[in-house]
Amino acid sequence: MTHTGHYSEIAVPVADAWEADRLIYQLSERGFDGFFEDDGVLKAYIPTAKWHNSLLEGLTHNDGRPLRYTLRRIAPQNWNSEWEKHFPPVTIDGRIHIRAAFHPPAPKGLLEILIMPKMSFGTGHHETTELMIRLLADTDLSGKTLIDMGSGTGVLAIQAEKTCAEKIFAIDNDEWAYENMKENIRANGCRRIQSFRGGSEVLEALPEADVFLANINLNIILDNLPFYMKKVKRDGRLILSGFYETDLPAVRRMLPEDEWEPGRRAVKNRWIGIEFVRK
């Protein structure tokens, strides 16, 4: 299935990777759902129906100047060609290879995941997705139940099935991401993933998980962490990303020390992925 749609693009000149990452973090919280950086320019995409100028109020460059940008309306088109231009295959830790259908097959011996990202997060290119993939790759999922909150493309849920998780529940509240997730689940031949469109209310009907994943953003995680914690079994794992290492204390304060113990962590370019184990 090929998705087309009316999107608006803002192009922002960025001084370095740190400024680009900071803006991606801030823009994703304001409804932008696709990004790439090209020759010092960060391009961010949002459905035209959601765009208004006030979305960028308060955003600045590293030197404090108000955000400079150009706006372009994009007519409906085949987004596959856009992603093909800007997102090459990704190999993580020499173990997991993420590619689109138009890329060559993975080198022998690597776990292969097929992802057509469209306008959803989860290509493996962003640091937070890579951190989650790395932490999940070192987690024993054999026979386990897993919940993937804010699943995006479904890449983590697909990885979980391919590494022997028994029951997998993938949730996203964005219609575009939800449809893309279902497409990717089919493309990978997965049979044990149940997909849902919605937010934390979906969790009420689901069983407790051995592993609970949430790679979203700081505000959403802080607002919903109490719901996530309730769905983790004793001795289960809560694996989080989508925020900076400097934000970790705010997350840690939400998890009672007598019940939750920090576990493994991974850091890249100031982003962090961290595991908490329920005692």
N, C-alpha and C positions, 0 to 999 in steps of 0.2 A: 504494500500500500504506500502510495506517495502522498505526502502532506504538502499542501500549499496554504498560503494564508497572508493576510495583510499585516505587515510588521512595520515598525518604525525603528530606524537605526540612528543612534547618536555616535559620533566619532569624536573622541577626546584625545588630544595630544598628552602623552605621559612621559615623564622624565626617566623612569626606570621601572624594573619589575615590581619593586615595593609599592610604588604609586599605583600601578596597574592592579595589583592584588588588593590593595586597600579599596580602590574604587569598585572592583568586582564584588567585593564583600558588601559594600554599602548599596550598590545598585541592585544586587540580588534581593536585598531586604525591601526594595521599593518596587518589585514586580518585574524587573528585567530577567529574562530567562535564557539568554544565549550570549556568549562573549567570545571574541578572539582578538589577539593583539597582533598587529602587522606593522613593522617598521616604525615603532614608536607611537603608534596610534591604537588606542583601545576602542573597539567597536562593540557596542552593546545593543541588544535587541529586545523589544517589548511589543506585544500585540497593540496595534494602533488604537484599538478601542480602549486600552488602558492608559494611553499616553496623555499627559498634560504637563505643562511647563513647571508646575509646582513640585513635581516629583524630584527635581534636582535642587530645590532650595536647600541652602546650608552646606552643600557639597563644595569642597575646595581642592585646589592642587596642593602639593606638598609645601609650597611656599606661602600658603594662606590665601592666594588669589581665588576669587570665585571661579567655579568650574567653567572652562571654555570648551565649547562643543559646537559641532554642526549637526543638523537634523536632516534626515532623508527619509521620505516615505518609500516603502518598497512594495511594489505591486505583487499580487500573488504569483508565485513561481515555484519551480521544483527546488526545494532546499537541499536535495541530495548533492547537486553540483556545487553549491556553496561550501558544504562541509567537506566534500572531496578535495577542494582546493586547499583548505586550511587545517585539516586534521589527519595527519598520517597515522599509521598504526602505532600502537604503544606496547612496549614490552616492559613489565614491571618485575624487578628483582630476578630477571632471567628465568622466570617461572610462568608468568601469565601474559598472554598476548591478546590485545584487544584490537579488533579491526572491523572495518565495514565490509559489506559483501563485495564491493568493487576492489578491495585490496587482495593481494595474493594470500594463500593460506599461511598459517603460522609455521615457523620452523619446527622441525620434528622434535618432539619431547616437551613442547610447551603446551600448557592448558590454553585452549583457544576460546575466546568469547566474541561472538558476532554482535556488533552494536551499530545501528543506524541512528546517530544521535539526534538528527533533526534539530529542534530547538530546545532539547532537554539537557539537563546536567547529567554527567556520568559517562564521559568518554575515556576517562583515565588520564586526560591531559591536565586537569586541575589538581593541585596539590592535595586537596582534601579527599578527592576520590582515590588518588594513589595511596594515601595514608590508610584509608579504610581497607583497600584491597590488600595491602601489606599485612595489616593486623588480622584481617579475616583469613588470609592464607596460612597464618601460623596458629589458627584456632582449630581444634579437633571438632569437626561438625558431624562425624559419623553417627547417624541415627538421631540427630538433634532436631529440635524445633527452633525456627528462626523467624523473627519479625524484622522487616526492613522498612523503616518509617521514612517517608520522603524519598521513595525509591528512584524517582527520575527515570532514567533509561532502563532501570532494572538490572544494571550490571552487577550489583552486589548480590541480589537474589539469584541471578544466573550463576555467578561464581559459587554461591552456596550449594546449589543443586549439583553442580559439577564436582564439588568436593564432598559429596555424600550426605548433605543435610537431608533429613527425612521429610519434614513438613516446613514449608516456607510460605510466609504471608507478606506480600509486597503492597505497600500503600502509598498513594500520592493523591493530593487534592487538586492537581492541575489536569484539566481534560487532555491537553496536548501531550503532557508527559505520560498520563495513564494509557492513552492509545498507543504511544510509542513503546511503552513498556510491554504491552501485550504483543506488539509486533516483534519485539526482540526476544521475548519468551518463546514465541513460535519459531523464530529463525534458529534458535539454539536447540530446538527439539525438547524443551523442558516439559516435564509432566507433573512435577510436584510443587509448582508455584501457584498459589491462589492470589490473584490480583484484585485490589479494591481501590475505588476512587473515593477519597474522603480524608478526614483528619483524625484526631485522637478519638473521636466518637466511634470509629471503626473498631478500636481496640476492645471495646466492651464485649464483643461477641467472640473474641479470639482466645485461645488457650494461652497459658503462661509459656514463655519462651526460655530456652536454654541460652540463646544469644539474641540480643536486641540491638539493632543497628539504627543510628540516626545521624545522617550527614546532611544537615540543613543549614541553619544559621543560628547565631547566639540567641537572639530574642525569641525565636520559635522554640528552641531547645529549653530555655529557661522557663518559658510560659507553660510548656507541656511536660517537663521532666517528671512531675508527680505522677502523671498518667503512664509514662514510660516505665518508671520504677515498679509500679504495681504489676506489670506484665513480665517481670523477670523472676525466674525460679530461684530458690535458695541455691547457692553455688553457681548461679547463672552469671552471664556476662553482659554488661551494657557497654557498647562501643560507640563512641561519639566523635564527630568532627564537624567542621563547618565554622570554626572560630579560631582566633589566634591564641598562641601560647600564653600571652598576657591576660587573656580572658578566662584562663583555667580556674583561678581562685573563685570567680563568680559561680562557675559551674560546680566546683567542689563544695561550696557552701550549701548547695541545694541537696547534697547527698549526705545523710547522717553518718558520721564517722563510725558509730557503733554497728552500722549495717552494711556499709559500702567501703571496700578497700581498693585504692588505686592499684592498677596492674600495669600491663605493658603500655608503652606510649611510643609514638613516632612523630618526628618533627621535620618539616621542610619549609624553608622560606618563611618562617615565623608561624605557619599554620601548624596545628597539632591534631593528632588523632590519639585518643586515649581510651583505655579499657578500665571499667570498674567492675569488681567482682562482689556479688551479693553474698555476705557471710552466712 
